[in-house]
Structure formats: C-alpha cells, structure tokens
Amino acid sequence: MKHLILTSAIVAAFAAPVGAETLTIGTATAQTGGLAYADVPTMQGMKLAIDEINAAGGIDGATKIALLEKDVRSDPAQTSIAAQELADAGVSVIVLPGDSDPALAAIGVVSSAKIPAISTVASSPTLPQIGGDYMFSNFPGDNVQAAVSAKWAWDEGYKTAWIVYSPDTQYTTMPLYFRDVFKKLGGEMLGESTNTIGQQDFSAIATTIAAQDPQPDLVMTSAYEPDFPSMLIALRAAGVTSQVIGSDGIDSPTTFSLGDVGEDVVFTTAGFAIKGSPLEAFDKAFEQKYGSAPESIYSAVGYDLIKVIEAAVIVAGSTDPTKIRDAMADLENVQGATGLITYKGTNGMPVRQVSLIRVKDGGRELVGQPSPDANLIPAPRMQ
Amino acid sequence: MLTSSRRQLLASGGMIIMLSVIAVFVATWFGPATERMLTVFFISLTAVVGIGVYSGNSGILSFGHVAFMGIGAYASSLLTVPAALKGATLPGLPTWLAAVELTLIPATLIAMVFTAVVALAVGAAISKLEGSAATIATLGLLIIVHGVIIGWRDVTRGAQSFFGVPRVTDLVTAAAFCVVALFLARLYRDSSSGLRLRAGRENAIAAGAVGVRIRWERLISFVLSAAIMALAGAMMAHFLGAFSPKKFYFNDTFLLLAMLIVGGMSTVTGAITGAVVITLVTEVLRRLESGFSIGVFDVPPIFGTAQIGIGLIILLAMFRKVDGLAGLKEWEERVLPRSTLLAPAALPPVGARDVLSGKGLTRQFGGLTAVDDVSIQILPGQIVGLIGPNGSGKTTLLNMLSGILTPTEGQILHGGRDLTGLSSPDIADQGIARTFQNIRLFANLTVYQNVLVAALSTHRGKDAVARAQTALDWLDVMKHAAADAGTLSYGDQRRVEIARALACQPQVLFLDEPAAGMNREETDALMEILRRLSADLGISVLLVDHDLELINQLSDRIMVLNEGRMIAQGSPKEIRRNKAVIEAYLGTGRENEN
C-alpha cells in the first residue's frame, strides 16, 4: 500500500512538472459535495481562461499554466490535507473552496508555506481578514455589494429604509452593511426584522412593515431561495409597496419567474452581459468550449480568478509564490470577464464592479455597473 | 473489574502503541501532507472507537454520536480561543466564559466532562428504547443538537464559521489522544460493565434473568462513548482552527459509520481495521482521481470516485462479512485464547432457606387468559415438577415467577419478601435463577464469559470468578470454557445454560425443559446432576419438562396445568392415578365425541 501511495505521488509530480516556464496552480476545491454547486462552474471558467492563455503561448507569451487538481469533497479537514499536498508539490498559487470553513481550515498551511491562496467564490469579507497576508477572495464582498446598492438607492431618491436579515450566516447579514452605508449617506432607517434561514412564514414581518405609516421607501434583504420568494410574496400580499432590493443570492431563474410579484425587484450581482462586453465574449467562448451557456455567474468569476493570477505573474515577472502574492495585493483594474478588479488598498478582498439588475417583464434589465466608492465600503464585521 | 486475561490486554495495548508509533514515524518520513492525513485518521479513529463503545457493545447502531463530537468541539474551543478574539467575535458570551483562556488538555478534559453530563441526560431517555427505536432516537439527537448549535448564536456563532481556534492538534497529540481512546474502549469492552452489556446485546431476556440491568449498562457505555466523541471533537476543532455546525452532521456520521461497519462494530480491532481500510482506499482513489499518466496516456481528473469507493467497500463487506472484516473477536482473543484449564474452586453451598410461593397468579394477554388463578409453593430443597400439555401455561407461569412477565393478578412471595412486579434482574438478585425453553445463551461470548456474566451480576459480583468456575465444574463443561457458546452441541448448550443459572448462586432454580433434545444417556446424566444440586447444594428446583420419566423420577411433588388452570398436584404416585390428568393428556374418550 505504501508503494501505491508513493507511486501515485510520483505520478502526480510528473503530471505537473514545476519548471521556470510553467506556472503550477494547485486547486483544492469542492468538486463533489455541498459546495460543488459553486466550485464546479468556477473550475470550468478557470479552465477556459487557462486554455486561452496557453493557446496564446502562455502568460506574457512565455509562462504556460499547469493545473494540479484536488477534490476536497466540501470537507474542511480534506481541504487542509489537500492544501498541504499542493504546498509540498511546490505550486505557486492555491485555489480554495468557495466557503469560509474549508478555506479557513487551510490558512495554517498557506501562511506557513507562504503561498498565496484564493477562495473561488467566498463573499465574506472577514475571510481574508482572518486569513492573513496570503489569503485572497475573488468574489465581490458582501460589504461591497451592500455599498453599491445603498449608494444607488440614495441616488435614486429613496430616503427611508427597512432591512430584513438573518443572523444565521455571514452572508444573510449583508443588510447590516447596507444599513451602515445608507445611514452614512444620510438615509433614515425605519426599522429592521430578523428571520431564520428556511423560515416558512413571513407574514408577521410583512404585517409589521405594512403597518408603518408612512411605509419605508425600500426594503433590503440578502435572503435567497426559498426564503426570498416567500418573503417577497408576503410583503406584496400585506400591501407593502416599497422598492425591494436583494443581493446576488437571488440571481437565479426563480426570481424571474415570479410574475407580477417579482417585477421591479433590484439586486446586485457580479456581472451583466451587455452587448460588446467582455462577459458576452466570455459566454460565447464558454459555449464553444463546453457546448452550453454557463449555468451561473460563477464560471465568469472563475475565469476572472485566472486573469488575476495572470496579471500578478506579469507584474511579479516570476512564478515565485511570495512575489506573486505581493504583486497580487497591489493589482489595479485587471480586466476580467465581469469587469475591472482591484486588490490595491484592500485587505485581500477584491473591489469589483458590481452590476445592478432590475427584474423587468420577467427578464433582466441593467440598472448600472458602478465601481464602488472605496470610502463608502464598510469595514468587515466580525460578528 | 476486568474480565479478560491480563495477557490479552497487554498484547492489545502493546500492539496499539506499536502501530501508532510506527505510523507516526512513517508519516513523518513522508512529509507534512501525510502527517496531516494521519492526524485526521487518528481523529477519525478516535471517533469510530467512540461510537463503537456504545454501538458495538450494546448492538444499537447510533447515528447521533457525531453530535457529541460537535458539543466537544464547541465546548473545548470556547475555552481555548483567545479572550480578545472572543470579545470581537462573540460579544454575547457570558463574561466569565469570555475571560477564560485555557490550553488544549484542560479544555479538552472539561469539554469531555460537559459532554458526558449532556449524554447522561440524553442517555437516560434513550436507554429505555430498544433496537431500531433507539437508533431512530439517536438520529433525532443529531438533528436536535445541530439545531441547538445553529440557534445558540451568542455562544456558537450560529451557522457561521467558528474561527480563531488555536491550531494545536499536531500528529503526536492526535496519536496520543487516540491511543488513550483505544485503551479506554478496549478496557471497557472487557470490564464487567462491558461484558454485561455485550451479554445484553446477545440476548436481552437471558441477560435480565441472570441479573444484568441492561438499561444501566447502556447508560454507562453511552456516557463513556460520548466523552470519547468529545475528545475527537476537541481534537478536530483544534486541528481545523475553524469549523461550523455542518462539520458535525450527516457527512461525517456517514463516513465514521462506514468505517465502523466495514471493520466490525463490536471490537477495537474492527474499529482500527475499518478506519485503516477506508482511509487507505480513499487515499489511493483520491490520488488517482486527480488524473495521472500511464506512459503516453493521460487520464483526466474524474472526481467523486472516493465516495463511490466507500460505498462499494460497504457493499462488499455486507455481502462477504456481515460482522465486519474483524468479525466479533479481538485479534488477541483469537491468537491468545484464554487457557481452558481453569482451576475449579469449590464454594460452600448456599442452600435454600425460604419458601417461594405464588398466590392466585393470573396472566391475561388481551382476551386470552394464559394462566388463571394458579397458586404454587416450592419448599426449600424440594424438586417440584410442572407438567401439562402444550399451551397449558407452564412457561407463562415460569415467566411470571422469574419477573419476565408481571402478573395481571396475584402475588409472589419469597420468604417474607413480596416479589410481585419486580424486574427480572431484581428477581435474580433475590436468588431465583432460570433457564429457557428455547436456549438463550450469549452465543458469541465464550462459555466462561456466559457463566461469569451471571456471577458478576448477582450478589454484587462477590467471588464471581470462583462461582463461575464452580458452576462450570458442576455441569462438567469446564472443557468448553474457551469455546463460543453458540458453537457447542445442543446438550452442552443446555448444560451451559444450567451452569449459568447456577453461577447466580440461586436458592431456587427454574429449569424450562432442560432435557429437550437430549438422548437418553444425556438425560440420565442430567438427572444425576439435578439430583445432586438438590441434595448436595440444597437448591429448590422447579422443573418443567415433557419427559414424564424424568419428572417422575426426580420430583418430590408434581403440579399439573391444563388450559391455564392447576388441575392436580401431589406426589408422582398420586398424579399418575389422577383422573383429571389422564383426561388432559389422553382426552376424555367417548363422552366428548357426543
């Protein structure tokens, strides 16, 4: 058995030779299990980017990219083991799963090996904060999304707001960031309600909001399926006419199939494929490679992840992990499929363009793609 | 008290330490990734053996033990996370808890005690349930604890990551804690409590009849196993540094149970085998699924094979080895069997002093009255024969007298004490022992263990070893002491059952068809033994059998039941002439035909 392990380790080493002209990216992502819904499409986008770069002769025409893939089965302990194996194999960058738990479990490995690590789609801004110098996020942070939607609401002339959030997860507390930004801009908070994830009945919350006189100009939440549709239906049934603002969690077909109730809902998400945009080009290239359109925005975000690494390697002029980390932390305006990405001045959390989408006639309408104002982005919340 | 030979325990302990040390050295030689893999292996093995302490010994599969792992993880982490970080991440924490900052070992010990207390409360309820009802209840436990951890946000951060836990579980720590857990599990298995629980697993009714309080033993093992799970949880928390409630839910439950079932639930050898096999197979598949090249061929990554592999191993194990790869015995029990030559120790006879009497005993099952107003008296040292056609209520009467059934009406007195409504272990403790019509031995325990359990569970276990040996000697089954009871011939099994009852040092012995299935010679030998029990030891005997020759020759007095009623009693001579008895056995002739 020892021989088998040894042999397969040697095989793995040969499959991914580490040389001066090759950049080896190690992925310890959730290809199976509960997080596969995010990490599998992300990996497709990453591979598309790698194929494009290698077809063009490599990064800067010189450095080819090789992938060393590990499946962590959505398990934190496996992530920590896989990250160590990748570190031992001498990879230059490690890609971690799109959830805080497994990503955090690998912190010890990446910081002691001094290899930069990027989580595929984790959006909690606390991740890079806890993770230290070598931990980066790739997805627009919860606080960034909230800053964008609050600014848009204020500019639209909405003066009063109500938030509905769930303390159950970091993601569902996004409205607390919204509250902070909205108040900073001068808006007034009329109140807030909490729900639990998976709550069946939102009528109590809906009646409370409907009973306000006057009703708030807007209701903001980061609830997602199945909570968001029930909440929205309850609000409208109770007679709440306020503008409803959501987050990228509701960027799914369900939201566009709610009929009249769903109309005019506005939410933030990572990108929108307007004509001639990089995202439209990405979608086309994706369909060509895989035979079908990307199933979610995660694929484009995965493409962006590789573009960020490419940019960092160009600046660093080397595949040395520490140099790549330093270059990555200083990147500005990298062109990705979803827009421009900046790490400079942040704590490892990217500043990305966020797209605001409105549900119009059961389809998506672009409201705007503002670059978030760095001064407005609230500090990550630890609680 | 430990019930297995010191030689076996030393062999087991030595092997555990040796394997652990070798594993640690090999892993260190391979490098940090293998060290991490082995650390996780040791934590998993600790958890597997923790589940095994309860499920293996009691025979009740538990889906809920990972909940205790979660409680241990959260409890220990709350004590080790730096106070400053707790202030930032858990502002709602009670001040006394927020200020605590312990190192791993004290925090782990406190977490184990806390988890054990929780398990005591939960176990008190679950130990009342049997078989699959208990299994489903443990599933409820897993779901409830998961819900509580998510809901108790001030202390647990809810469903969010609980982070900032010092990463102090290294390979050596994990190995050392795992060795401790394996020792605990191994010693418990052969402690008197563990042996009693295993007897209960083999046959609950028989275990009760020799004085085993099965719920109490289940509770002890439940609490111990919960503490071991807490140890595994604390190690896991301090290995990962960050975790959330979903780490301690169905995924890990499945993986750990797979290890336990594949290896074999009832032994420490099985737990180790299962953990090793599953880990090796997943490690190999995991390396292959990332893609590899054979010569010029490149095999692309295919993920998901590890889970399929585990599934296939379970299927294979279930088809080929239902009791798991290691079976029902520890390796050292196979390699170093207990010496069969035990020096028989003679114990002075106790002798019956008290009259056992049942007054107006009635037992109804729904509308059927199985026993109807029967009074019975057994005088000290007497052999009383109880006969009657099939279905006449003999076994029901015996079950009432031995506490297995509670009489619907009537009273049972022994000396001055009222035994009505006492449980069968209580009755056993009053000096009343029995055998069963369908042999109820603890089939997978050795003959010696069968008898020892009875001795340990009565008279507070006083002189248990000597009593067990005397009983084996009396029934002439000492030569089979090391054999599994289930492997003996029918006649020998009957004798072992009587020896087991005798080891309870009873005043009264109930024998339900002891000669069934024996040939004439065996029956005669048995008759001789029974006569001596009564004559030499002064034990009262209530004998049920269809062999009228046996009954006639042995009994001082005979009672006859028919359709639940006592139709006659008297000396063998009187009974032979009794008209009612003849009618009951042979029919009434022409009168009934009309």
Contacts between the chains, C-beta under 8 A, distances in Angstrom:
chain1	res1	chain2	res2	distance
A	1	B	280	5.6
A	1	B	284	7.6
A	2	B	26	7.4
A	4	B	284	5.5
A	5	B	30	7.8
A	5	B	34	7.9
A	5	B	283	6.5
A	5	B	284	7.0
A	5	B	287	7.1
A	8	B	284	6.8
A	8	B	287	3.7
A	8	B	288	6.3
A	8	B	292	6.7
A	9	B	287	7.0
A	11	B	287	7.8
A	11	B	292	4.4
A	11	B	293	6.7
A	12	B	287	6.5
A	12	B	290	6.5
A	12	B	292	6.9
A	14	B	293	6.7
A	15	B	291	6.3
A	15	B	292	6.1
A	15	B	293	5.7
A	15	B	298	7.6
A	31	B	301	7.9
A	31	B	303	3.8
A	31	B	304	7.3
A	32	B	303	5.4
A	32	B	304	4.7
A	32	B	307	6.6
A	33	B	251	7.2
A	34	B	246	7.4
A	34	B	251	7.8
A	68	B	290	7.3
A	69	B	290	5.3
A	69	B	291	6.8
A	69	B	301	4.9
A	69	B	303	8.0
A	70	B	286	7.6
A	70	B	290	5.7
A	71	B	286	7.2
A	71	B	289	6.5
A	71	B	290	7.4
A	71	B	301	7.9
A	71	B	303	4.1
A	71	B	304	7.4
A	71	B	306	7.5
A	73	B	306	6.7
A	73	B	307	7.1
A	74	B	251	7.6
A	75	B	247	7.9
A	75	B	251	6.8
A	76	B	240	5.0
A	76	B	242	7.2
A	76	B	243	6.2
A	76	B	247	6.0
A	77	B	40	4.8
A	77	B	43	7.8
A	77	B	236	7.1
A	77	B	239	7.0
A	77	B	240	6.3
A	78	B	40	7.9
A	80	B	36	6.0
A	80	B	40	8.0
A	80	B	239	7.4
A	80	B	240	6.6
A	81	B	33	6.4
A	81	B	36	4.6
A	81	B	37	5.2
A	81	B	40	6.4
A	84	B	32	5.2
A	84	B	33	4.2
A	84	B	36	4.9
A	85	B	33	4.1
A	87	B	32	7.5
A	87	B	33	7.7
A	88	B	31	5.7
A	88	B	32	6.2
A	88	B	33	4.9
A	100	B	160	7.6
A	100	B	161	4.5
A	100	B	163	7.6
A	100	B	242	7.1
A	100	B	244	7.9
A	101	B	161	5.1
A	101	B	242	6.0
A	101	B	243	6.2
A	101	B	244	5.1
A	101	B	246	7.5
A	101	B	247	6.9
A	104	B	161	5.8
A	104	B	163	5.4
A	104	B	240	7.7
A	104	B	241	6.5
A	104	B	242	3.4
A	105	B	240	4.4
A	105	B	241	6.4
A	105	B	242	5.8
A	105	B	243	7.6
A	107	B	241	6.6
A	107	B	242	7.6
A	108	B	167	4.9
A	108	B	241	6.2
A	130	B	163	5.6
A	130	B	164	7.1
A	130	B	242	7.8
A	167	B	153	5.6
A	167	B	158	6.0
A	168	B	150	6.7
A	168	B	158	5.2
A	168	B	159	4.7
A	168	B	160	7.7
A	169	B	158	7.2
A	169	B	159	5.0
A	169	B	160	5.6
A	170	B	160	5.1
A	170	B	161	7.6
A	197	B	159	7.2
A	382	B	88	4.6
A	382	B	89	5.1
A	383	B	88	7.6
A	383	B	89	6.3
A	383	B	90	7.7
A	383	B	91	6.2
A	383	B	157	7.9
